[in-house]
Amino acid sequence: MRLASIWLLVLGGATLAFFLTACGSRQAARPAGSLVSVKESDYRIVLHPSRVPAGRVRVTIDNVGPANHELIFVRAVPSGLPMRTDGLTVNEAAITAREVAALEPATPGTVRHLDVDLQKGEYELFCNMAGHYMGGMRAFLTVT
C-alpha cells in the first residue's frame, strides 16, 4: 500500500512537470519581431502602430463589425491601386505580384493572425468587399 502511494505521488509530479513544460514551450514558440494590431469596422481600418522595422511582423486582425470583412495586404503603389470597371473595388488580378497576404471574409468578432516577413517600404491593407475600399476601408503600414 505504501509503495503504491509513493508511485502515485511520483506519477502525479511527473504529470505536473510535463504540463508546466508544455505551457512554457508555447510561449517560447511566439514569433520574434514587431506586433501590429488591425481593427476592421465598416469603412475603416485602424493600425497600431503604423510604422515598424523591417523583418518578422505578427499582424492581429480584429473584425469589430458590424459586417464581414476581408483583409488584403499588398506593397503600396505610389499611383494608387488599379480599380475594376465597377469603380468600387480593387482589381485583385492586377496586384497579385504585390500581394503579401490575403484573408477571406470573416464575421464580426473574429480575431485572426498573420505572420509576415516585411522589407522596407510602404504597404497597403484593405478590405475589397463591395464598396468598402472606396468607402475608406484601407490603411498604410510603413516598414523602416
C-alpha positions in Angstrom: 0.0 0.0 0.0 2.8 2.4 0.9 4.7 1.6 -2.3 1.5 2.3 -4.4 1.2 5.7 -2.7 4.8 6.7 -3.4 4.3 5.5 -7.0 1.2 7.7 -7.4 3.0 10.7 -5.9 5.9 10.3 -8.4 3.4 9.9 -11.3 1.5 13.0 -10.3 4.7 15.0 -10.0 5.8 13.9 -13.5 2.5 14.8 -14.9 2.6 18.2 -13.4 6.1 18.8 -14.7 5.0 17.7 -18.2 2.2 20.2 -18.2 4.3 23.1 -16.9 6.9 22.4 -19.5 4.3 22.3 -22.3 2.9 25.6 -21.2 6.3 27.2 -21.2 7.1 25.9 -24.7 4.1 27.5 -26.2 5.3 30.9 -25.0 8.7 30.3 -26.5 7.1 29.5 -29.9 5.8 33.1 -30.3 7.3 34.7 -33.4 10.0 37.3 -32.7 9.6 40.7 -34.2 7.1 43.5 -34.3 3.4 43.4 -33.4 0.7 45.3 -35.4 -2.9 45.4 -34.3 -5.5 45.9 -37.0 -9.1 46.8 -36.2 -11.6 46.4 -39.0 -15.0 48.1 -38.9 -17.3 49.3 -41.6 -15.4 51.6 -43.9 -12.4 51.9 -41.6 -9.2 50.1 -40.8 -7.1 51.3 -37.9 -3.4 50.1 -37.5 -1.4 50.4 -34.4 1.4 51.1 -34.8 1.5 52.3 -38.4 5.4 52.1 -38.5 7.5 49.0 -37.8 11.1 48.0 -38.5 11.8 45.6 -41.4 11.7 41.9 -40.5 9.2 39.5 -38.9 5.8 41.1 -38.1 2.8 39.5 -36.4 -0.4 41.1 -37.5 -3.5 40.6 -35.4 -6.7 41.4 -37.2 -9.9 42.0 -35.2 -13.2 42.4 -37.1 -15.2 44.6 -34.7 -18.1 44.6 -37.2 -20.8 45.0 -37.9 -20.3 43.3 -41.3 -18.0 40.6 -42.7 -14.6 41.9 -43.7 -11.6 40.5 -45.6 -8.1 41.8 -45.5 -5.7 42.1 -48.4 -2.1 43.1 -47.7 0.0 44.5 -50.6 3.0 46.5 -51.3 1.7 50.0 -51.9 1.6 51.5 -55.4 2.5 55.2 -55.5 -0.1 55.9 -58.2 -2.8 54.0 -56.2 -4.2 50.5 -56.7 -5.9 49.7 -60.0 -9.7 49.6 -59.9 -12.2 47.3 -61.5 -14.6 48.7 -64.0 -17.3 49.0 -61.2 -15.2 51.8 -59.7 -15.8 50.4 -56.2 -13.3 47.6 -55.8 -9.6 46.9 -56.5 -8.7 44.8 -59.4 -7.1 41.9 -57.5 -5.9 40.2 -60.6 -3.7 43.2 -61.4 -2.0 43.3 -58.0 -1.1 39.6 -57.4 2.6 40.2 -57.8 2.4 42.9 -55.0 0.3 40.7 -52.6 1.9 39.9 -49.2 -1.1 38.0 -47.8 -4.9 37.8 -48.1 -7.6 36.7 -45.6 -11.0 35.6 -46.7 -14.0 37.5 -45.2 -14.6 36.9 -41.5 -17.6 37.5 -39.4 -17.8 40.3 -36.7 -16.0 39.2 -33.5 -13.4 37.1 -35.4 -9.7 37.6 -34.5 -7.1 36.3 -36.9 -3.3 36.4 -37.1 -0.8 36.8 -39.9 3.0 36.3 -39.6 4.8 38.0 -42.4 8.4 39.0 -43.2 8.4 42.6 -44.5 11.1 44.5 -46.3 11.4 48.3 -46.1 8.7 50.2 -47.9 5.0 51.1 -47.8 2.2 48.6 -47.6 -1.5 49.0 -48.0 -4.0 46.9 -46.1 -7.6 47.0 -47.3 -11.0 45.3 -47.5 -12.2 44.7 -51.0 -15.8 43.8 -50.2 -18.2 45.7 -52.5 -17.8 49.5 -51.8 -15.6 49.0 -48.7 -12.3 50.1 -50.3 -13.8 53.3 -51.9 -15.6 53.9 -48.6 -12.3 54.3 -46.9 -11.5 50.9 -45.7 -7.8 51.0 -46.2 -4.7 51.9 -44.2 -1.0 52.1 -44.7 1.9 50.5 -42.9 5.4 51.9 -43.2 8.3 49.5 -42.8 11.7 51.1 -42.0 
